[in-house]
Amino acid sequence: MANYTKATDFASKDALLTGDPNKIVKGTEIDDEFSNIQTAVNSKADLLSPTLTGTPLAPTATLGTNTTQIATTAFVTTAVTNERSATATLTNKTISGGSVTGITDLAVADGGTGASTAADARTNLGLVIGTDVAPVASPTLTGTPLAPTAALGTNTTQIATTAFVQAALQALYPVGSVYINASDDTSPSTLLGFGTWAAVGAGKVLVDQDTGDTSFDTLGETGGSKNAIVVSHTHTASVTDPGHFHSDTVYGIDTTNVTTRIPANGSDTASVGTVNTTTKTTGITVGISTTGSSGTNANLQPYVVVKMWKRTA
């Protein structure tokens, strides 16, 4: 017990000669000794649900340790740092613990022979190390140990309370942040133990803000279509006449008032032949054809389906 100093050297009395008044163990000496012990004990933490003060310290466990060992702020900071690269879903954990200064030995004279044993002291005080008080090295605390909550960002061997852990997790997911899970659609309020969350982005992908593009300059803005849209355009048909000539016989045309005639076969003169009452139609036909496929779902990029939640409070 670091802050206990024995006031009386009871063993030295044994070397005194019989009759020496200092050889006698006085009641006041025993009373003072027990008072000093009691004062020292009162300054220690209980094993059951200790309320610690100051800056309790504890060994930092190896990352990945999952036992009832105390988690220091250094342990939590390392775990939180590695959280972003982890693929597993976080679940709510309660981390508790405390650091105590234990009693390793108490020695008080039994009042008769001057003999001194730790067992006497524990029996007289009604204390059992490991049951009533915790040792300094690797204490196994029970109940609900309490400790001061370190400031967010602390990275030392100070004990991390559950409040410290919750603050660290909430710092990872502030209001407005998005939580993504590829295997569990349970709300983060249940998985992480804090916040109000709403499902977000159903059937949509995420895109980073681009303040220089009006399509992506506002946070929360939506747009786009999974179906392809044909861009406005014009089709033009072009026909080239391969060359032809007109016969000197005009079919189906009233030639009464014809003053200009086209020479037949390139000759200099031509005459209008007998009018054929049967009408002849000549010309070029341009066909219209359709090609391509449906635009439905034609804009879908390669994707993986996940569940996304946005923290709203």
C-alpha positions as CSV (number, residue, x, y, z in Angstrom):
1,M,0.0,0.0,0.0
2,A,1.9,3.0,-1.3
3,N,0.6,5.6,1.1
4,Y,0.7,3.5,4.3
5,T,3.6,3.9,6.7
6,K,3.9,1.8,9.8
7,A,4.1,4.0,12.9
8,T,5.4,1.5,15.4
9,D,8.2,-1.0,14.9
10,F,6.6,-3.9,16.8
11,A,9.4,-6.4,15.9
12,S,12.0,-4.2,17.6
13,K,10.2,-4.7,21.0
14,D,11.2,-8.3,21.0
15,A,14.9,-7.4,21.4
16,L,14.2,-5.3,24.5
17,L,15.0,-6.7,27.9
18,T,12.2,-8.0,30.1
19,G,11.0,-5.2,32.3
20,D,11.7,-2.5,29.8
21,P,8.4,-0.5,29.5
22,N,8.9,0.0,25.8
23,K,8.7,-3.8,25.3
24,I,5.0,-3.6,26.1
25,V,2.6,-3.3,23.1
26,K,0.3,-0.5,24.0
27,G,-3.3,-0.2,23.0
28,T,-2.8,3.3,21.7
29,E,0.0,2.0,19.4
30,I,-2.3,-0.7,18.0
31,D,-5.1,1.8,17.7
32,D,-2.9,4.3,15.9
33,E,-1.7,1.6,13.6
34,F,-5.1,0.5,12.6
35,S,-6.2,4.1,12.2
36,N,-3.3,4.6,9.7
37,I,-4.2,1.4,7.9
38,Q,-7.9,2.4,7.7
39,T,-7.0,5.8,6.3
40,A,-4.8,4.1,3.7
41,V,-7.5,1.6,2.8
42,N,-10.2,4.4,2.5
43,S,-8.0,6.0,-0.2
44,K,-8.2,2.9,-2.3
45,A,-10.8,1.8,-4.8
46,D,-13.3,-0.9,-4.0
47,L,-13.1,-4.0,-6.1
48,L,-16.9,-3.9,-6.7
49,S,-18.0,-1.0,-8.8
50,P,-15.1,1.4,-8.0
51,T,-15.5,5.1,-8.6
52,L,-12.1,6.2,-9.8
53,T,-10.7,9.8,-10.0
54,G,-7.8,11.6,-11.4
55,T,-6.3,9.8,-14.5
56,P,-6.5,6.1,-13.9
57,L,-4.0,4.1,-16.1
58,A,-4.0,0.5,-17.3
59,P,-2.0,-1.6,-19.8
60,T,-3.0,-1.2,-23.4
61,A,-4.4,-4.5,-24.9
62,T,-3.3,-5.8,-28.3
63,L,-5.6,-4.7,-31.1
64,G,-8.3,-7.3,-31.6
65,T,-8.5,-8.3,-27.9
66,N,-12.1,-9.2,-27.1
67,T,-12.2,-9.9,-23.3
68,T,-13.2,-8.1,-20.1
69,Q,-9.7,-6.5,-20.0
70,I,-9.8,-2.7,-19.5
71,A,-9.7,-0.8,-22.8
72,T,-7.4,2.3,-22.7
73,T,-7.9,5.3,-24.9
74,A,-4.9,4.2,-26.9
75,F,-6.7,0.8,-27.6
76,V,-9.9,2.6,-28.7
77,T,-8.0,5.1,-30.9
78,T,-6.2,2.3,-32.7
79,A,-9.5,0.4,-33.2
80,V,-11.3,3.5,-34.5
81,T,-8.4,4.3,-36.9
82,N,-8.7,0.9,-38.4
83,E,-12.5,1.0,-38.7
84,R,-12.6,2.6,-42.1
85,S,-10.7,-0.2,-43.7
86,A,-12.7,-2.9,-42.1
87,T,-15.5,-4.7,-44.0
88,A,-17.2,-6.2,-40.9
89,T,-20.2,-4.3,-39.5
90,L,-19.7,-2.6,-36.2
91,T,-21.9,-3.7,-33.3
92,N,-22.5,-1.8,-30.1
93,K,-20.0,-2.8,-27.4
94,T,-20.0,-1.8,-23.7
95,I,-16.4,-1.2,-22.5
96,S,-16.0,-0.7,-18.7
97,G,-13.2,-0.8,-16.2
98,G,-11.1,1.0,-13.8
99,S,-7.6,1.2,-12.4
100,V,-6.9,0.8,-8.7
101,T,-3.9,0.8,-6.4
102,G,-4.1,-2.5,-4.7
103,I,-3.0,-3.8,-1.2
104,T,-0.3,-6.4,-1.5
105,D,0.4,-6.9,2.2
106,L,-0.6,-5.6,5.6
107,A,1.4,-6.4,8.7
108,V,0.0,-5.7,12.2
109,A,1.2,-7.2,15.5
110,D,-1.2,-9.7,17.1
111,G,-0.8,-7.8,20.4
112,G,0.7,-10.7,22.3
113,T,3.9,-12.1,21.1
114,G,4.7,-9.2,18.7
115,A,4.4,-11.6,15.7
116,S,3.2,-9.9,12.5
117,T,1.4,-11.4,9.6
118,A,-0.6,-10.2,6.6
119,A,-3.3,-12.7,7.4
120,D,-3.8,-11.0,10.8
121,A,-4.3,-7.6,9.2
122,R,-6.7,-8.8,6.6
123,T,-8.7,-10.7,9.1
124,N,-8.8,-7.8,11.5
125,L,-9.9,-5.3,8.8
126,G,-12.3,-7.7,7.2
127,L,-10.6,-7.3,3.8
128,V,-9.6,-10.0,1.3
129,I,-7.3,-9.0,-1.5
130,G,-8.9,-9.9,-4.8
131,T,-12.4,-10.0,-3.2
132,D,-12.7,-6.7,-1.3
133,V,-9.8,-4.7,-2.8
134,A,-8.1,-5.0,-6.1
135,P,-4.4,-5.6,-6.7
136,V,-2.3,-3.1,-8.8
137,A,-1.2,-5.8,-11.3
138,S,-4.0,-7.0,-13.6
139,P,-7.0,-6.3,-11.4
140,T,-10.2,-8.2,-12.2
141,L,-12.9,-5.8,-11.4
142,T,-16.6,-6.7,-11.0
143,G,-19.9,-4.8,-10.9
144,T,-19.9,-1.6,-12.9
145,P,-16.5,0.1,-12.4
146,L,-16.5,3.9,-13.1
147,A,-13.8,6.2,-14.2
148,P,-13.4,9.8,-15.6
149,T,-14.1,10.2,-19.3
150,A,-11.1,11.3,-21.3
151,A,-11.4,14.1,-23.8
152,L,-12.1,13.0,-27.4
153,G,-8.8,12.4,-29.2
154,T,-6.9,11.3,-26.1
155,N,-4.4,8.6,-27.1
156,T,-2.8,7.3,-23.9
157,T,-3.1,4.4,-21.5
158,Q,-5.9,6.2,-19.6
159,I,-8.9,4.0,-19.1
160,A,-11.6,4.5,-21.8
161,T,-15.1,4.7,-20.5
162,T,-18.2,3.7,-22.5
163,A,-18.9,7.4,-22.9
164,F,-15.5,7.9,-24.5
165,V,-16.1,5.0,-26.9
166,Q,-19.5,6.4,-27.9
167,A,-18.1,9.8,-28.5
168,A,-15.4,8.3,-30.7
169,L,-17.9,6.4,-32.8
170,Q,-20.2,9.4,-33.1
171,A,-17.2,11.5,-34.3
172,L,-16.9,8.9,-37.2
173,Y,-20.5,9.4,-38.1
174,P,-21.6,13.0,-37.5
175,V,-25.1,14.2,-38.5
176,G,-25.3,14.1,-42.3
177,S,-22.8,11.3,-42.8
178,V,-23.7,8.1,-44.7
179,Y,-23.3,4.6,-43.3
180,I,-23.0,1.7,-45.9
181,N,-23.4,-2.0,-45.2
182,A,-23.3,-4.7,-47.9
183,S,-24.7,-7.6,-45.8
184,D,-26.9,-6.2,-43.1
185,D,-29.9,-3.9,-43.5
186,T,-30.3,-3.2,-39.8
187,S,-30.5,0.5,-38.9
188,P,-27.2,1.9,-37.5
189,S,-29.1,3.2,-34.5
190,T,-29.3,-0.4,-33.5
191,L,-25.8,-1.5,-34.6
192,L,-23.9,1.5,-33.3
193,G,-26.2,2.5,-30.5
194,F,-26.7,6.2,-31.3
195,G,-28.3,8.7,-33.6
196,T,-31.4,8.9,-35.8
197,W,-30.9,7.3,-39.2
198,A,-33.0,7.3,-42.4
199,A,-32.6,5.1,-45.4
200,V,-31.2,7.1,-48.3
201,G,-30.4,6.7,-52.0
202,A,-32.7,3.8,-52.9
203,G,-31.8,2.7,-56.4
204,K,-29.1,5.4,-56.8
205,V,-25.4,5.6,-56.7
206,L,-23.3,8.3,-54.9
207,V,-21.4,11.0,-56.7
208,D,-19.0,13.5,-55.2
209,Q,-19.9,17.2,-55.2
210,D,-18.7,19.3,-58.1
211,T,-19.3,23.0,-57.5
212,G,-18.4,23.8,-61.1
213,D,-21.2,21.6,-62.6
214,T,-24.8,22.5,-62.0
215,S,-25.8,18.8,-62.1
216,F,-23.6,18.1,-59.0
217,D,-23.1,21.4,-57.2
218,T,-25.7,20.9,-54.4
219,L,-25.4,18.3,-51.6
220,G,-28.5,16.0,-51.7
221,E,-29.2,16.8,-55.3
222,T,-30.6,14.0,-57.4
223,G,-30.8,13.3,-61.1
224,G,-30.1,10.9,-64.0
225,S,-32.1,8.1,-65.6
226,K,-31.3,4.4,-65.9
227,N,-33.1,4.3,-69.3
228,A,-31.3,5.5,-72.4
229,I,-32.7,8.6,-74.1
230,V,-32.1,9.2,-77.9
231,V,-30.3,12.5,-78.5
232,S,-32.2,14.8,-80.9
233,H,-31.1,14.4,-84.5
234,T,-32.3,14.4,-88.2
235,H,-32.1,11.8,-90.9
236,T,-31.7,13.1,-94.5
237,A,-32.3,11.0,-97.6
238,S,-30.1,11.8,-100.6
239,V,-30.9,10.4,-104.1
240,T,-28.7,10.7,-107.2
241,D,-30.2,10.3,-110.7
242,P,-28.1,7.8,-112.6
243,G,-29.2,9.5,-116.0
244,H,-32.1,8.9,-118.4
245,F,-33.6,10.2,-121.7
246,H,-37.2,11.1,-122.7
247,S,-38.9,9.3,-125.7
248,D,-40.4,11.5,-128.5
249,T,-43.7,9.9,-127.7
250,V,-45.5,11.6,-124.8
251,Y,-47.7,9.3,-122.9
252,G,-50.8,10.4,-121.0
253,I,-50.2,14.1,-121.7
254,D,-52.4,16.5,-123.6
255,T,-50.0,17.8,-126.3
256,T,-52.4,20.5,-127.7
257,N,-50.6,23.4,-126.1
258,V,-47.1,21.9,-126.1
259,T,-44.7,24.6,-127.6
260,T,-41.4,23.1,-126.5
261,R,-40.6,19.6,-127.2
262,I,-37.7,17.5,-126.0
263,P,-35.8,15.9,-128.9
264,A,-35.8,12.2,-128.7
265,N,-32.5,10.3,-128.5
266,G,-30.6,13.6,-128.7
267,S,-31.8,14.4,-132.3
268,D,-32.3,18.0,-133.4
269,T,-35.9,17.5,-134.2
270,A,-38.7,15.6,-132.7
271,S,-42.4,15.2,-133.1
272,V,-45.1,14.6,-130.7
273,G,-46.4,11.2,-131.2
274,T,-49.7,9.7,-130.7
275,V,-51.1,10.4,-127.3
276,N,-51.5,7.2,-125.2
277,T,-54.4,7.6,-122.9
278,T,-52.7,5.2,-120.4
279,T,-50.9,7.2,-117.7
280,K,-47.4,6.0,-116.9
281,T,-45.7,6.8,-113.5
282,T,-42.0,6.8,-113.0
283,G,-39.9,7.8,-110.0
284,I,-37.6,6.7,-107.2
285,T,-38.8,5.2,-103.9
286,V,-36.8,5.8,-100.7
287,G,-37.3,3.1,-98.1
288,I,-37.4,3.8,-94.3
289,S,-35.8,1.2,-92.0
290,T,-35.4,1.0,-88.2
291,T,-32.4,-0.4,-86.3
292,G,-31.0,-0.4,-82.7
293,S,-32.5,-1.8,-79.4
294,S,-34.7,-0.7,-76.5
295,G,-33.2,2.0,-74.2
296,T,-34.8,0.5,-71.1
297,N,-32.1,0.0,-68.4
298,A,-29.5,0.8,-71.1
299,N,-27.8,3.4,-68.8
300,L,-27.0,1.0,-65.9
301,Q,-23.3,0.9,-65.0
302,P,-21.7,-2.1,-63.3
303,Y,-23.0,-2.0,-59.7
304,V,-23.2,-3.8,-56.3
305,V,-26.3,-3.5,-54.1
306,V,-25.7,-2.1,-50.6
307,K,-27.9,-0.6,-47.8
308,M,-27.2,3.1,-47.2
309,W,-28.4,5.1,-44.2
310,K,-28.0,8.9,-43.5
311,R,-27.7,10.2,-40.0
312,T,-30.4,12.9,-39.5
313,A,-29.9,13.6,-35.8
